[in-house]
Amino acid sequence: MAALASIVVVLPLWYGAIYAREIYTICVFSLFAALILLGISIRIRAVVQQSGLLFRHHLLRALKKLLLLLLFLVFLYGLLWLFARRHYYLALPLPVVYLLLIGLIKYGNKRGSSAG
């Protein structure tokens, strides 16, 4: 699974680095920005959970919805931009990356029932 995910992400980036440098730069910066936003949201969540605020549930739900909306807008803009410039080889793996990020945001902090 990890090898498939790395091929889906790395191969288009490698191809873009060789033939379309400006798109490669945009993709790398977008992935970097998504990781930074994810890190910020995880830290905000940890601070809010530790502080014991009464409204933390509502605040966390609002932050999560805001993060999901921002991620969707960035995804949609990037996808349309790549298709408009006929860079299909870079646009096709973008939904996979988007779905992985959504899954990580929505289900990444849930723990399984088995203690392994």
N, C-alpha and C positions, 0 to 999 in steps of 0.2 A: 504494500500500500504506500509506504514511504517512497519507494523507488518510482512508482507511478506518479505520485504527487510531484516528486522532484523533476521527473521528465516533463510533466505538464507545465511546470513553472520555468525550469532552467532552459529547456530547448528553445522556446520562443524568445527568451531573453538573450540567449547566445546568438540566435539568428538575427535578432534586432540589433545587437551590438555590432555585428559585422556589416549589415546592409542598411540599417536605419538608426543612426546614432541618436537623433533627437527623440525618437520614440522610445528607444532603450533608456535614455535618461529620464523621460517622463515616467516610464513604468517602474524604474528603480526608486525614484523619489516618491511615487505613489505608494509602493509597498512599504517603504521606510516610514512615510507619514501614517499609514494604517497601523503599523506596529507601535509607533509613538502614541497614537490615539488609544490603542488598546492598553498600553502600559499606563497611560494617564487614567483611563477609566477604571482599571484594576486598583490603582492607588487611591483614587477617590472613593471607591467602594470600600476598601479596607479602612480608610480613615473614618468614613461615615459609620461603618459597623462597629468600630472600636469606640466611637464617641458616645454611643448609646442615645442618640437623638430620637425624639418621639416620631418625627416625620421621616425617618431614614428610609422606610419602605417606599413612601411616595417619591422621595428624592431619588432613590436608586432606580425605580421604575421610569421616572422621567429622564434620568441620565441615559439609561439603556435605550429608551425610545429615541432620544436625540442622537445617540451614537449610531443606531441602526438607520435612522433617516439620513444622517450625514454619509454613512457608508454607501447607502443605496444611491444617493445623488452623485457621489464620486464615481461609483461603478457605472451608472447610466451615462454620465458625461464621457467617461473614458471609452466605453463601448461604442457610443455613437461617434465619437471623434475618430476612433480607429477604423470603424467601418466607412466613415466618410472619406477617409484617406486611403481606402482599399488596402489596409494592413490586416488582412484576415488571419494570417498566421499568428498575430499577436492578440487579436480580438477573440479568437475561439477559446483559448484557455482562461480568459478573464472571468467567465461565469463560474468556473471551477474554483478559482481563487476566492471569488465573492462568496460562494456557498461554504467554503471552508472557514472563512472569517465569520460568517453569520453563525455557523455551528459552534465555533469557538466562543463567540460572544454569548450565545444563548445557552449552551450546554457545557461550556468549558469548566465551570466551577462546580458542577454537580458531581457528587461522589457516588460510586456504585455501592450496592448493598454488601458485596463481599469484601472482607478485609484481607488483602493479599499481601 
